Amino acid sequence: MPIENTLGAMANPTNADAEGDTGSWEPQPTADGSYTFFSAEFGETFHSEAGARQEAFQKFAQATDLATQAQTGSVRLLDVCYGLGYNTAAALEVIWAANPDCAIAVIGLELDASVPIAAATPPLLAGWSAPVQQILPAIAHTHQYTGDRLSAQLLIGDARQTIQTVVQSGFQADAILFDPFSPRRCPQLWTVDFLAWVARCLAPTGKLATYSRSAAVRSALLEAGFCIGTLPFPTEAAPRPTHEWAQGTVAGFQPEALHPLSQMEQEHLQTRAAIPYRDPTLSATAAAIQQHQHQAQQVATVESTSSWRRRWGIH
């Protein structure tokens, strides 16, 4: 039984809008055999070079405990920065593997409509299950998908504006897959102000997962009303350098459901690096947001980040 179409006609573009310009997206191979794209605008790839699919599963679908949530019979997902659609795809795979009858509602937020379209072709679709290989192109080209077990909608535009549409709809996500470009490249989507809107979309027992372990991001999450935990590396993994202390951050409203920060991570939040980005109008440029943070760091009396790194032997 499909979950209702939460946003209705607001997510239905014209064909011309949906098709967009596929641009010059060239598939970039990653270490696990899957592909990603490189964004010239942000100067980064959309995924880790260690493995695009691996990242989608480990840092998002698994980090938000979707297999457990699937046992309730329904799951709602908010995919912030939908991109190539991998995080949504991994979430669908995990949920339906745990409960094939689970009903899923997805809302995705994406700035550039050409990205999911360019990703909805071989070889980028290879490796996903047959249902997911049908779902991703439909979402990319029409910005929606409705089936027996899935209702999905993709909102195109600046996420600082489209998140307000989601809040006004009353949508409450069991999992938020939070995957903007890095804070240094895209500070607009890591501010206290934007994250406060995101927090309003998370169900009381839900979880938000992000690859970022930035102190500024974690401070912003805390100020936006979240509790935070770390996303540790698997215990069976080989020993890692001290600078690789976490895969990312998991946030929610129930601290007992989160993996606690290490002492090192807690102290990281007491340094200048933890001064968050701010954008009260949700319209500032990246340069303005970064300048404001830099000015705040210059007058801060807390420990310098370099001092913290020396104490913990981080190079």
C-alpha positions in Angstrom: 0.0 0.0 0.0 1.7 3.2 -1.1 2.2 6.1 1.3 0.3 9.1 0.2 1.7 11.7 -2.2 2.8 14.1 0.5 3.5 17.2 -1.6 1.1 16.6 -4.4 1.4 18.8 -7.5 4.2 20.9 -6.0 6.6 18.1 -7.1 5.3 17.6 -10.6 7.4 19.5 -13.2 6.7 20.0 -16.9 8.5 17.7 -19.2 10.9 20.5 -20.2 11.7 21.3 -16.6 12.2 17.6 -15.8 14.6 16.9 -18.7 16.9 19.8 -18.0 20.4 20.0 -19.5 22.4 16.8 -18.8 25.5 18.9 -19.0 29.0 17.3 -19.4 28.8 14.8 -16.5 31.5 12.2 -17.2 31.4 9.0 -15.0 34.4 8.8 -12.7 35.2 5.3 -11.4 35.6 4.7 -7.7 37.5 2.0 -5.9 34.5 -0.3 -5.4 33.7 -0.4 -9.1 30.8 2.1 -9.0 30.9 5.5 -10.6 30.4 9.1 -9.5 30.6 12.6 -11.1 33.0 15.5 -10.5 31.4 18.9 -10.0 33.4 21.7 -11.5 31.2 24.2 -9.7 32.1 22.8 -6.2 35.5 21.4 -7.1 34.6 17.9 -5.7 33.3 14.5 -6.6 29.8 13.6 -5.5 31.1 10.6 -3.6 34.2 9.2 -1.9 36.8 7.9 -4.3 37.0 4.8 -2.0 33.6 3.7 -3.3 30.4 5.6 -4.2 28.1 2.6 -3.6 29.9 1.6 -0.4 29.5 5.1 0.9 25.8 5.2 0.2 25.3 1.9 2.2 27.7 2.4 5.1 27.3 6.1 5.8 23.6 6.6 5.1 21.4 3.5 4.7 23.1 1.5 7.4 23.9 4.4 9.7 20.2 5.3 10.0 19.2 1.7 10.9 16.8 1.3 8.0 16.7 -2.4 8.2 15.3 -2.2 11.7 12.9 0.6 10.7 11.7 -1.5 7.8 10.1 -3.9 10.3 7.5 -1.3 11.2 6.0 -1.7 7.7 6.6 1.9 6.5 9.6 4.2 6.2 9.8 7.9 5.3 13.1 9.2 3.8 14.3 12.8 3.2 17.3 12.8 0.9 19.0 16.2 1.1 21.2 16.6 -2.0 19.8 13.7 -4.0 22.5 14.0 -6.6 23.0 10.7 -8.5 20.3 9.0 -6.4 22.7 6.5 -4.8 21.7 7.2 -1.2 18.0 6.7 -2.0 18.9 3.6 -4.0 20.9 2.1 -1.1 18.1 2.9 1.3 15.5 1.1 -0.9 17.8 -1.9 -1.2 18.3 -2.2 2.5 14.7 -1.6 3.4 13.3 -4.1 0.9 15.9 -6.7 1.8 14.7 -6.5 5.4 11.0 -6.3 4.6 9.9 -6.8 0.9 6.4 -5.4 1.8 7.6 -2.2 3.4 5.9 0.9 2.1 8.4 3.8 1.5 7.9 7.5 1.0 10.9 9.5 -0.3 11.3 13.3 -0.7 14.6 14.3 -2.4 16.1 17.8 -2.6 18.4 18.5 -5.5 19.8 21.8 -7.0 20.7 20.5 -10.5 18.1 18.4 -12.4 20.7 17.3 -14.9 22.6 15.2 -12.3 20.1 12.5 -11.7 19.2 12.4 -15.4 22.9 11.8 -16.3 23.1 9.1 -13.6 20.1 7.2 -14.9 22.0 5.4 -17.6 24.4 2.4 -17.8 26.9 1.8 -16.4 25.8 3.8 -13.4 22.6 1.8 -12.9 24.4 -1.5 -13.0 24.6 -3.2 -9.6 21.3 -2.0 -8.3 18.3 -4.4 -8.2 15.9 -4.5 -11.1 13.2 -2.4 -9.3 15.7 0.2 -8.3 17.0 0.3 -11.9 13.4 1.3 -13.0 12.8 3.7 -10.1 15.9 5.9 -10.5 15.2 6.9 -14.2 11.6 7.6 -13.4 12.5 10.0 -10.5 15.2 11.6 -12.7 13.0 12.3 -15.6 9.6 13.0 -14.0 10.7 14.0 -10.5 8.2 11.5 -9.1 7.5 7.8 -8.8 4.4 6.0 -7.6 4.1 2.2 -7.2 2.7 -0.4 -4.8 5.5 0.1 -2.3 6.9 3.5 -3.1 5.9 7.1 -3.4 8.9 9.3 -4.3 9.2 13.0 -5.2 12.2 15.1 -6.2 12.1 18.9 -5.5 14.5 20.9 -7.7 16.0 24.2 -6.5 18.0 25.7 -3.6 17.5 23.3 -0.7 17.3 26.3 1.6 14.0 27.1 0.0 12.7 23.7 -0.8 13.2 22.5 2.8 10.6 25.1 3.8 8.1 23.4 1.4 8.8 20.1 3.1 8.3 21.5 6.6 5.0 23.1 5.5 3.8 19.8 4.2 4.2 18.2 7.6 6.5 15.5 6.3 8.3 13.7 9.2 11.2 11.5 8.1 12.4 8.3 9.8 15.8 8.9 8.2 17.4 12.0 6.7 20.2 11.3 4.3 22.3 14.5 4.5 24.8 14.7 1.7 25.8 18.2 0.5 29.2 18.9 -0.9 31.8 19.6 1.9 31.3 22.5 4.3 34.3 24.3 2.8 32.8 24.1 -0.7 29.1 24.5 0.2 28.7 26.1 3.6 25.2 27.2 2.7 23.8 23.8 3.6 25.8 23.3 6.8 24.6 26.4 8.7 22.8 26.4 12.1 19.9 28.1 10.3 19.4 25.5 7.5 19.9 22.6 9.9 17.2 24.0 12.2 14.7 23.6 9.3 16.0 20.1 8.6 15.5 19.2 12.2 11.8 20.1 11.8 11.5 17.3 9.2 12.9 14.5 11.4 10.5 12.2 13.3 11.1 12.0 17.1 12.7 8.5 16.8 14.4 9.2 13.4 18.1 9.6 12.6 20.0 11.9 10.4 23.3 10.6 8.9 26.1 12.5 7.2 29.6 11.7 6.1 30.9 14.9 7.7 32.7 14.8 11.1 33.5 18.5 11.0 33.4 20.2 14.3 31.6 23.2 12.8 28.9 20.8 11.4 28.5 19.0 14.7 28.2 22.3 16.6 25.6 23.5 14.2 23.6 20.3 14.6 23.7 20.7 18.4 22.6 24.3 18.1 19.8 23.3 15.7 18.4 21.0 18.3 19.9 17.6 17.5 21.8 15.3 19.8 24.8 13.9 18.0 26.9 10.7 17.9 29.8 9.5 15.9 29.8 7.0 13.0 32.7 4.8 13.9 34.6 2.5 11.6 33.7 -1.1 11.7 35.5 -2.9 14.7 36.8 -5.5 12.3 38.5 -2.9 10.2 42.3 -2.7 10.1 44.0 -0.2 12.5 43.7 3.3 11.1 45.7 6.5 11.6 44.6 8.7 14.5 43.3 11.3 12.0 40.7 8.8 10.8 38.6 8.7 14.0 35.1 8.5 12.4 33.3 7.9 9.1 30.8 10.7 9.9 28.0 11.9 12.2 24.6 10.5 13.2 22.1 12.9 14.8 18.7 12.5 16.3 16.6 13.4 19.4 17.3 10.3 21.5 21.0 10.4 22.7 20.8 6.8 24.0 20.3 5.6 20.4 23.5 7.2 19.2 27.2 6.0 19.4 28.9 8.5 21.8 31.7 10.8 20.7 35.2 9.9 21.8 37.1 12.1 24.2 39.0 13.4 21.3 35.8 14.3 19.4 34.3 16.0 22.4 37.4 18.1 22.8 37.3 19.0 19.1 34.0 20.7 19.8 35.7 23.0 22.2 38.1 24.4 19.6 37.8 27.3 17.1 37.0 24.7 14.4 33.7 24.2 16.1 32.4 27.7 15.5 29.5 27.0 13.2 28.4 28.6 9.9 25.4 30.9 10.0 22.9 32.2 7.4 19.9 33.8 9.2 18.2 34.8 5.9 18.9 31.5 4.2 20.1 33.5 1.2 23.8 34.4 1.9 26.5 33.6 -0.5 29.1 31.0 0.3 31.8 33.7 0.6 29.7 35.7 3.0 29.0 32.7 5.2 32.7 31.8 5.3 33.8 35.3 6.1 31.4 35.5 9.0 32.7 32.3 10.4 36.3 33.4 9.9 35.7 36.6 11.8 34.1 34.7 14.7 37.0 32.4 14.8 39.5 35.3 14.9 38.0 36.8 18.1 37.2 33.4 19.8 39.1 32.7 23.1 38.8 28.9 22.9 41.7 26.5 22.0 43.1 26.7 18.5 42.4 23.7 16.4 46.2 23.2 15.7 46.8 22.9 19.4 44.1 20.2 19.7 45.7 18.4 16.8 49.1 18.4 18.4 47.7 17.1 21.7 46.1 14.2 20.0 49.0 13.5 17.6 46.9 14.2 14.5 48.8 15.1 11.4 
